[in-house]
Amino acid sequence: MSHPPPSEPPGDEPPPSPYEPPRDQSPYAPGQPSYEPPPERSPYGPPADEPSPYGQPGPHQAGHWGQQPPYAAQGPYGQYGPPSGPGRGTNVLAILSLVFAFVFPPAGAVLGHVAKRQIRTSGEEGDQLATWGLILGYVFTGITVLACCGWLALVIVGNTGDSGGY
């Protein structure tokens, strides 16, 4: 019984894949380097070997656990939320007067007058919106009235002649 040379696999086994480690060597043998996954850390934090660009102590720097860095005072332009104090919001009727000036101009003019009266008594913002709602409401109402009168005049003039038909 002759044994095949070491470079040839036995006849009943398929040839080894070039992508597998050699069969006679274990990848975890004592002489081979072993694979260890990197330690788990957050993908959102700074790299472990660099200092934090925000001055906060990272996991590699000495710091006090549970202590948060102080925040700077917020300026007047960084405020969020509803306005503080009475009369600081924009008058809703002033906004509606500007919208209705394009949709239904007479309603825009009326809402502009009502909004200006409310703004005078309550001190809300939106006086310019109400003024533009008034102006555009009156202008578009005038243009609509002129267009209707012109169309009516054309209809009346077009029907005065007898065409001889029915």
Buried (B, 14 or more C-beta within 10 A) or exposed (E): EEEEEEEEEEEEEEEEEEEEEEEEEEEEEEEEEEEEEEEEEEEEEBEEEEEBEEEEBBEEEEEEEEEEEEEEEEEEEEEEEEEEEEEEEBBEBBBBBBBBBEEBBBBBBBBBBBBBEBBEEEEBBBBEBBBBBBBBBBBBBEEEEEEEEEEEEEEEEEEEEEEEEE
